[in-house]
Amino acid sequence: MTAPVAEVHGVDRARFEAEIVPAGRPAVLRGLVAHWPVVRHAAEGELALCRHLAAQDSGAEVDALMIPPGRGRRLFFAEDFAQGGTGFNYLRNRLPLSAVMEQLLRYAQFANPPALAAQSAPAETCVPGFAAAHPLPLLDASVAPRLWLGNAIQTPTHFDESSNIACVAAGERCFTLFPPEQVGNLYVGPIGHAPTGTPISLVDPEAP
């Protein structure tokens, strides 16, 4: 049975530290970053958002992962994994953030576009002014923000060692959460060799 996730409005740091963090459970913090400039630009459309970020692009390269059309949208091992293969189903490039956004805008015109994402890009490196313009008062300023940009791409089920506040500035993100006691049913793949920086589940949640 799917358990409801708490939705909270108007959270300040005192409430966050007194209620949300000690609960140790996921929560949706509605409207938390509605005041961010990047959110306002995103409301004007994808082109406005990309222009806003591109104007701050330092030119530093970020990891860009691309799954060719016809290979699904989930970052995973290559098709020969069950036979002992060690490759992955995506191509990895190092590109400036503005180049990734240019590709995303171009692919948006395709009927069957590649799945493309820049994941966990350090904002202080690729868009140096982002943190100052987009403060998150729930956290100390020493917590550096990271950026995720992409189209319809699926990150495999995994466990992050750090807690996260995932802020959605544009589009949608869907999280499928599993309780810790389900780890035995998630069939974690090879330790130290995974499409992401942490071991992943070999189960496709959409086709278990």
Disulfide bonds with the S-S distance in Angstrom:
none
